[in-house]
Amino acid sequence: MAQTKSFKGLVQHHVAADPGFAEALLREGIEVMLKGDIDTGKIILRDYIKATVGFEKLGADIDTPPKSLIRMFGPQGNPQAKNLFSVIGYLQKRAGLQLTFSKARRTG
């Protein structure tokens, strides 16, 4: 019987192999949060962090205990805006991205 990779393992493989996929994953996590789906955004960003920098290095670089970050992006986590924006800013800088959002057009 063939063994299958876990979904998280598959995500980690694609992030490592495809910079475009990694960028899209980071963008998606942030955009989903901005649209109000914080829980899904946390899941996406947690997967992105695990596949790129890791919680240990992230914590050391932004001066936040890794366990606090893991809890923050966990199912019951409720990140404060200051901490969340610190993480997002760091991830953007590390990825060489500056995410901008255009003004929505009004209709009618």
C-alpha positions as CSV (number, residue, x, y, z in Angstrom):
1,M,0.0,0.0,0.0
2,A,1.4,3.4,-1.0
3,Q,2.1,5.9,1.8
4,T,0.7,9.4,1.5
5,K,2.2,12.6,2.8
6,S,0.4,14.6,5.4
7,F,-1.2,17.8,4.2
8,K,1.1,19.9,6.4
9,G,4.1,18.0,4.9
10,L,2.8,18.7,1.4
11,V,2.5,22.4,2.2
12,Q,6.0,22.5,3.7
13,H,7.4,20.8,0.6
14,H,5.7,23.2,-1.8
15,V,6.8,26.3,0.2
16,A,10.4,25.1,0.1
17,A,10.3,24.2,-3.6
18,D,8.2,27.1,-5.0
19,P,8.8,30.7,-3.9
20,G,5.6,31.7,-5.7
21,F,3.6,29.3,-3.7
22,A,5.2,30.6,-0.5
23,E,4.4,34.2,-1.4
24,A,0.8,33.2,-2.3
25,L,0.4,31.4,1.0
26,L,1.6,34.4,3.0
27,R,-0.7,36.8,1.0
28,E,-3.7,34.5,1.5
29,G,-3.2,34.3,5.2
30,I,-3.1,38.0,5.6
31,E,-6.0,38.7,3.2
32,V,-8.2,36.1,4.9
33,M,-7.6,37.8,8.2
34,L,-8.4,41.2,6.8
35,K,-11.7,39.9,5.4
36,G,-12.6,38.9,9.0
37,D,-11.8,35.1,9.0
38,I,-9.2,35.3,11.8
39,D,-9.2,31.5,12.5
40,T,-8.5,30.5,8.9
41,G,-5.9,33.2,8.6
42,K,-4.1,31.9,11.7
43,I,-4.1,28.4,10.3
44,I,-2.6,29.6,7.1
45,L,0.0,31.7,8.8
46,R,0.9,28.9,11.2
47,D,1.6,26.6,8.3
48,Y,3.6,29.3,6.5
49,I,5.7,29.9,9.7
50,K,6.3,26.2,10.2
51,A,7.4,25.8,6.5
52,T,9.7,28.9,6.5
53,V,11.3,30.5,9.5
54,G,9.9,28.2,12.3
55,F,8.6,29.4,15.7
56,E,12.0,29.2,17.4
57,K,13.7,31.7,15.1
58,L,10.7,33.9,14.7
59,G,10.4,34.2,18.5
60,A,14.1,35.0,18.8
61,D,14.0,37.6,16.0
62,I,10.9,39.5,17.3
63,D,11.7,39.0,21.0
64,T,8.6,36.9,21.8
65,P,8.7,33.4,23.4
66,P,8.1,30.7,20.8
67,K,5.5,29.1,23.0
68,S,3.5,32.3,23.0
69,L,3.6,32.5,19.3
70,I,2.5,28.8,19.0
71,R,-0.4,29.6,21.3
72,M,-1.2,32.8,19.4
73,F,-1.6,30.9,16.1
74,G,-3.3,27.9,17.7
75,P,-7.0,27.1,17.6
76,Q,-7.8,29.0,20.8
77,G,-5.3,31.8,20.2
78,N,-6.4,35.4,20.4
79,P,-3.5,37.5,19.2
80,Q,-3.3,41.1,20.2
81,A,-3.0,43.4,17.2
82,K,0.5,44.6,18.3
83,N,1.8,41.0,18.3
84,L,0.1,40.0,15.1
85,F,1.3,43.0,13.2
86,S,4.8,42.4,14.5
87,V,4.7,38.9,13.1
88,I,3.2,40.0,9.8
89,G,5.8,42.7,9.4
90,Y,8.6,40.4,10.1
91,L,7.3,37.7,7.7
92,Q,6.9,40.3,4.9
93,K,10.4,41.6,5.4
94,R,11.9,38.2,5.5
95,A,10.1,37.2,2.3
96,G,11.1,40.4,0.6
97,L,7.5,41.5,0.2
98,Q,5.5,44.6,0.8
99,L,1.9,43.8,0.7
100,T,-0.4,46.6,-0.4
101,F,-4.1,46.6,-0.9
102,S,-6.0,48.7,-3.4
103,K,-9.0,50.8,-2.5
104,A,-12.2,48.9,-3.2
105,R,-14.4,50.3,-5.9
106,R,-17.9,51.4,-5.1
107,T,-20.7,50.4,-7.3
108,G,-24.1,52.1,-7.9
